[in-house]
Amino acid sequence: MKATIIGAGNIGMALAEGLIRANVCMKQEITLTRRNSFALTAREKEGFKVSTNNSDAIKNAETVFICVLPQQLNEVLGEIKPAADVSRQLFVSAVTGAHTQVFTEKLGNELRIIRAMPNTALKVGESMTCLAAANATQKDIALVKDIFNTMGQTMLINEDLMSAATALCACGIAFFLRTVRAASQGGVEIGFHAHDALQIAAQTALGAAKLLIANQTHPEEEIDKVTSPRGCTIAGLNEMEHQGLSSALIKGIKLSANIANNLYKQS
């Protein structure tokens, strides 16, 4: 398959690597675009096609991935509109806050488009990617799921949940990283060197997540297994709740979802 990735930054390059891992494309079948041609020099040496002209870049593409910032989207859609062939091309958007209606209004009502909200764990094959489709066929959806499944897990959701998905899985990476940092800081305070505390906290967080995924259990079920009457675990948990741990996370996620929903509107 010939693919074009408009906006070959961190997410765009992770997508390119996913296309190759999924055996959907070879490097020479992928065209990467960025505003700064210097940033593409190394990619060209690796075997990718590169361009700074978005319109030219999509002409032969079967699938077009758009991975730009919300404030860049209108300009990009204006650039590619003359070259877009909605009768044969599938579009995949990773643009935060931009509803599929934005794309159909600018490129045509027949446009087949899938919105994707991954996170930066794409790079280590552990992303949670939420997908929402408009006019896309089951074959289109299966293709995009296969690509993102090489980089973690996928879930097909209703589009009205995409801002919520942005907060929970995309912003969520930062939220969980902050809790790991806090745990490691606690580890330093109780006696560990900083690098040891971080390793312990990170591996423990990884183990906790894998328990939930492997056992398909609720967090409280796993918590019950490590709490005992008058024990140190329940004492620590109760103090954290008293200080507002769960409440702070819930409020942060709700705020992020609200802002994500308005990012494109503000651009």
Contacts in CASP RR format, 6 or more apart in sequence:
PFRMAT RR
TARGET T0000
AUTHOR 0000-0000-0000
METHOD contacts of the structure
MODEL  1
MKATIIGAGNIGMALAEGLIRANVCMKQEITLTRRNSFALTAREKEGFKV
STNNSDAIKNAETVFICVLPQQLNEVLGEIKPAADVSRQLFVSAVTGAHT
QVFTEKLGNELRIIRAMPNTALKVGESMTCLAAANATQKDIALVKDIFNT
MGQTMLINEDLMSAATALCACGIAFFLRTVRAASQGGVEIGFHAHDALQI
AAQTALGAAKLLIANQTHPEEEIDKVTSPRGCTIAGLNEMEHQGLSSALI
KGIKLSANIANNLYKQS
1 19 0 8 1.000
1 24 0 8 1.000
1 25 0 8 1.000
1 29 0 8 1.000
1 62 0 8 1.000
1 63 0 8 1.000
2 25 0 8 1.000
2 29 0 8 1.000
2 30 0 8 1.000
2 31 0 8 1.000
2 60 0 8 1.000
2 61 0 8 1.000
2 62 0 8 1.000
2 63 0 8 1.000
3 19 0 8 1.000
3 24 0 8 1.000
3 25 0 8 1.000
3 29 0 8 1.000
3 30 0 8 1.000
3 31 0 8 1.000
3 61 0 8 1.000
3 62 0 8 1.000
3 63 0 8 1.000
3 64 0 8 1.000
3 65 0 8 1.000
4 30 0 8 1.000
4 31 0 8 1.000
4 32 0 8 1.000
4 33 0 8 1.000
4 57 0 8 1.000
4 58 0 8 1.000
4 61 0 8 1.000
4 63 0 8 1.000
4 64 0 8 1.000
4 65 0 8 1.000
5 12 0 8 1.000
5 13 0 8 1.000
5 15 0 8 1.000
5 16 0 8 1.000
5 30 0 8 1.000
5 31 0 8 1.000
5 32 0 8 1.000
5 33 0 8 1.000
5 65 0 8 1.000
5 67 0 8 1.000
6 33 0 8 1.000
6 54 0 8 1.000
6 57 0 8 1.000
6 58 0 8 1.000
6 64 0 8 1.000
6 65 0 8 1.000
6 66 0 8 1.000
6 67 0 8 1.000
6 68 0 8 1.000
6 76 0 8 1.000
6 80 0 8 1.000
7 32 0 8 1.000
7 33 0 8 1.000
7 34 0 8 1.000
7 66 0 8 1.000
7 67 0 8 1.000
7 68 0 8 1.000
8 16 0 8 1.000
8 32 0 8 1.000
8 33 0 8 1.000
8 34 0 8 1.000
8 39 0 8 1.000
8 40 0 8 1.000
8 43 0 8 1.000
8 50 0 8 1.000
8 67 0 8 1.000
9 34 0 8 1.000
9 39 0 8 1.000
9 67 0 8 1.000
10 120 0 8 1.000
10 123 0 8 1.000
11 67 0 8 1.000
11 94 0 8 1.000
11 118 0 8 1.000
11 120 0 8 1.000
11 122 0 8 1.000
12 32 0 8 1.000
12 65 0 8 1.000
12 67 0 8 1.000
12 94 0 8 1.000
13 32 0 8 1.000
13 43 0 8 1.000
14 118 0 8 1.000
14 120 0 8 1.000
14 122 0 8 1.000
14 123 0 8 1.000
14 127 0 8 1.000
14 151 0 8 1.000
15 65 0 8 1.000
15 67 0 8 1.000
15 94 0 8 1.000
15 122 0 8 1.000
15 147 0 8 1.000
16 30 0 8 1.000
16 32 0 8 1.000
16 48 0 8 1.000
17 151 0 8 1.000
18 24 0 8 1.000
18 122 0 8 1.000
18 147 0 8 1.000
18 150 0 8 1.000
18 151 0 8 1.000
19 25 0 8 1.000
19 30 0 8 1.000
19 147 0 8 1.000
20 26 0 8 1.000
20 27 0 8 1.000
20 30 0 8 1.000
21 150 0 8 1.000
21 151 0 8 1.000
22 146 0 8 1.000
22 147 0 8 1.000
22 149 0 8 1.000
22 150 0 8 1.000
24 143 0 8 1.000
24 146 0 8 1.000
24 147 0 8 1.000
27 46 0 8 1.000
27 47 0 8 1.000
27 48 0 8 1.000
28 47 0 8 1.000
28 48 0 8 1.000
28 49 0 8 1.000
30 48 0 8 1.000
30 49 0 8 1.000
31 48 0 8 1.000
31 49 0 8 1.000
31 50 0 8 1.000
31 51 0 8 1.000
31 57 0 8 1.000
31 58 0 8 1.000
31 61 0 8 1.000
32 40 0 8 1.000
32 43 0 8 1.000
32 48 0 8 1.000
32 49 0 8 1.000
32 50 0 8 1.000
32 51 0 8 1.000
33 40 0 8 1.000
33 50 0 8 1.000
33 51 0 8 1.000
33 52 0 8 1.000
33 53 0 8 1.000
33 54 0 8 1.000
33 57 0 8 1.000
34 40 0 8 1.000
34 50 0 8 1.000
34 52 0 8 1.000
35 52 0 8 1.000
36 52 0 8 1.000
37 50 0 8 1.000
37 52 0 8 1.000
40 48 0 8 1.000
40 50 0 8 1.000
40 51 0 8 1.000
40 52 0 8 1.000
41 50 0 8 1.000
43 50 0 8 1.000
44 50 0 8 1.000
51 57 0 8 1.000
54 76 0 8 1.000
54 79 0 8 1.000
54 80 0 8 1.000
55 79 0 8 1.000
55 80 0 8 1.000
55 82 0 8 1.000
55 83 0 8 1.000
56 83 0 8 1.000
58 64 0 8 1.000
58 80 0 8 1.000
58 83 0 8 1.000
58 84 0 8 1.000
58 89 0 8 1.000
59 83 0 8 1.000
61 89 0 8 1.000
62 88 0 8 1.000
62 89 0 8 1.000
62 90 0 8 1.000
63 89 0 8 1.000
63 90 0 8 1.000
63 91 0 8 1.000
63 92 0 8 1.000
63 143 0 8 1.000
64 80 0 8 1.000
64 84 0 8 1.000
64 89 0 8 1.000
64 90 0 8 1.000
64 91 0 8 1.000
64 92 0 8 1.000
65 91 0 8 1.000
65 92 0 8 1.000
65 93 0 8 1.000
65 94 0 8 1.000
66 73 0 8 1.000
66 76 0 8 1.000
66 91 0 8 1.000
66 92 0 8 1.000
66 93 0 8 1.000
66 94 0 8 1.000
66 95 0 8 1.000
67 94 0 8 1.000
67 95 0 8 1.000
68 76 0 8 1.000
68 95 0 8 1.000
69 95 0 8 1.000
69 96 0 8 1.000
69 267 0 8 1.000
70 95 0 8 1.000
70 96 0 8 1.000
70 97 0 8 1.000
70 98 0 8 1.000
70 263 0 8 1.000
70 264 0 8 1.000
70 266 0 8 1.000
70 267 0 8 1.000
71 267 0 8 1.000
72 267 0 8 1.000
73 95 0 8 1.000
73 98 0 8 1.000
73 102 0 8 1.000
73 264 0 8 1.000
73 267 0 8 1.000
74 106 0 8 1.000
74 267 0 8 1.000
77 102 0 8 1.000
77 103 0 8 1.000
77 106 0 8 1.000
77 107 0 8 1.000
78 106 0 8 1.000
80 107 0 8 1.000
81 106 0 8 1.000
81 107 0 8 1.000
84 91 0 8 1.000
84 107 0 8 1.000
84 111 0 8 1.000
86 107 0 8 1.000
86 108 0 8 1.000
86 110 0 8 1.000
86 111 0 8 1.000
86 112 0 8 1.000
87 110 0 8 1.000
89 112 0 8 1.000
90 112 0 8 1.000
90 113 0 8 1.000
90 114 0 8 1.000
90 136 0 8 1.000
90 140 0 8 1.000
90 143 0 8 1.000
91 103 0 8 1.000
91 107 0 8 1.000
91 111 0 8 1.000
91 112 0 8 1.000
91 113 0 8 1.000
91 114 0 8 1.000
92 113 0 8 1.000
92 114 0 8 1.000
92 115 0 8 1.000
92 116 0 8 1.000
92 144 0 8 1.000
93 100 0 8 1.000
93 103 0 8 1.000
93 113 0 8 1.000
93 114 0 8 1.000
93 115 0 8 1.000
93 116 0 8 1.000
94 115 0 8 1.000
94 116 0 8 1.000
94 117 0 8 1.000
94 118 0 8 1.000
95 264 0 8 1.000
96 117 0 8 1.000
96 166 0 8 1.000
96 170 0 8 1.000
96 260 0 8 1.000
96 263 0 8 1.000
96 264 0 8 1.000
97 162 0 8 1.000
97 163 0 8 1.000
97 166 0 8 1.000
97 260 0 8 1.000
97 261 0 8 1.000
97 262 0 8 1.000
97 263 0 8 1.000
97 264 0 8 1.000
98 115 0 8 1.000
98 264 0 8 1.000
99 159 0 8 1.000
99 162 0 8 1.000
99 264 0 8 1.000
100 113 0 8 1.000
100 115 0 8 1.000
100 132 0 8 1.000
100 133 0 8 1.000
100 134 0 8 1.000
100 159 0 8 1.000
101 134 0 8 1.000
102 264 0 8 1.000
103 111 0 8 1.000
103 113 0 8 1.000
104 111 0 8 1.000
104 113 0 8 1.000
104 134 0 8 1.000
104 135 0 8 1.000
110 135 0 8 1.000
111 134 0 8 1.000
111 135 0 8 1.000
112 134 0 8 1.000
112 135 0 8 1.000
112 136 0 8 1.000
112 137 0 8 1.000
112 140 0 8 1.000
113 133 0 8 1.000
113 134 0 8 1.000
113 135 0 8 1.000
113 136 0 8 1.000
114 131 0 8 1.000
114 132 0 8 1.000
114 133 0 8 1.000
114 134 0 8 1.000
114 136 0 8 1.000
114 140 0 8 1.000
114 141 0 8 1.000
114 144 0 8 1.000
115 131 0 8 1.000
115 132 0 8 1.000
115 133 0 8 1.000
115 134 0 8 1.000
115 159 0 8 1.000
115 162 0 8 1.000
116 129 0 8 1.000
116 130 0 8 1.000
116 131 0 8 1.000
116 144 0 8 1.000
116 148 0 8 1.000
117 129 0 8 1.000
117 130 0 8 1.000
117 131 0 8 1.000
117 162 0 8 1.000
117 165 0 8 1.000
117 166 0 8 1.000
117 169 0 8 1.000
117 170 0 8 1.000
118 127 0 8 1.000
118 128 0 8 1.000
118 129 0 8 1.000
118 148 0 8 1.000
118 151 0 8 1.000
118 169 0 8 1.000
118 170 0 8 1.000
119 127 0 8 1.000
119 128 0 8 1.000
119 129 0 8 1.000
119 169 0 8 1.000
119 170 0 8 1.000
119 172 0 8 1.000
119 173 0 8 1.000
120 127 0 8 1.000
120 173 0 8 1.000
121 127 0 8 1.000
121 128 0 8 1.000
121 151 0 8 1.000
121 152 0 8 1.000
121 173 0 8 1.000
122 129 0 8 1.000
122 151 0 8 1.000
122 152 0 8 1.000
123 151 0 8 1.000
125 150 0 8 1.000
125 151 0 8 1.000
125 152 0 8 1.000
126 151 0 8 1.000
126 152 0 8 1.000
127 148 0 8 1.000
127 151 0 8 1.000
127 152 0 8 1.000
127 153 0 8 1.000
127 169 0 8 1.000
128 152 0 8 1.000
128 153 0 8 1.000
128 155 0 8 1.000
128 169 0 8 1.000
129 148 0 8 1.000
129 151 0 8 1.000
129 152 0 8 1.000
129 153 0 8 1.000
129 154 0 8 1.000
129 155 0 8 1.000
129 169 0 8 1.000
130 154 0 8 1.000
130 155 0 8 1.000
130 156 0 8 1.000
130 157 0 8 1.000
130 161 0 8 1.000
130 162 0 8 1.000
130 165 0 8 1.000
130 169 0 8 1.000
131 141 0 8 1.000
131 144 0 8 1.000
131 145 0 8 1.000
131 148 0 8 1.000
131 154 0 8 1.000
131 155 0 8 1.000
131 156 0 8 1.000
131 157 0 8 1.000
132 156 0 8 1.000
132 157 0 8 1.000
132 158 0 8 1.000
132 159 0 8 1.000
132 161 0 8 1.000
132 162 0 8 1.000
133 140 0 8 1.000
133 141 0 8 1.000
133 156 0 8 1.000
134 159 0 8 1.000
136 144 0 8 1.000
141 156 0 8 1.000
145 154 0 8 1.000
145 156 0 8 1.000
148 154 0 8 1.000
157 165 0 8 1.000
163 257 0 8 1.000
163 258 0 8 1.000
163 260 0 8 1.000
163 261 0 8 1.000
164 257 0 8 1.000
166 256 0 8 1.000
166 257 0 8 1.000
166 260 0 8 1.000
167 252 0 8 1.000
167 253 0 8 1.000
167 254 0 8 1.000
167 256 0 8 1.000
167 257 0 8 1.000
167 260 0 8 1.000
168 253 0 8 1.000
168 257 0 8 1.000
170 260 0 8 1.000
171 253 0 8 1.000
171 256 0 8 1.000
171 260 0 8 1.000
172 253 0 8 1.000
172 256 0 8 1.000
175 249 0 8 1.000
175 252 0 8 1.000
175 253 0 8 1.000
176 205 0 8 1.000
179 205 0 8 1.000
180 198 0 8 1.000
180 201 0 8 1.000
180 202 0 8 1.000
180 205 0 8 1.000
181 198 0 8 1.000
181 201 0 8 1.000
183 197 0 8 1.000
183 201 0 8 1.000
183 204 0 8 1.000
183 205 0 8 1.000
184 194 0 8 1.000
184 197 0 8 1.000
184 198 0 8 1.000
184 200 0 8 1.000
184 201 0 8 1.000
184 202 0 8 1.000
185 197 0 8 1.000
186 197 0 8 1.000
187 197 0 8 1.000
187 200 0 8 1.000
187 201 0 8 1.000
188 194 0 8 1.000
188 197 0 8 1.000
191 197 0 8 1.000
192 200 0 8 1.000
208 222 0 8 1.000
211 217 0 8 1.000
211 222 0 8 1.000
212 219 0 8 1.000
212 222 0 8 1.000
215 221 0 8 1.000
215 222 0 8 1.000
223 233 0 8 1.000
223 237 0 8 1.000
226 233 0 8 1.000
227 233 0 8 1.000
227 234 0 8 1.000
227 237 0 8 1.000
228 234 0 8 1.000
END
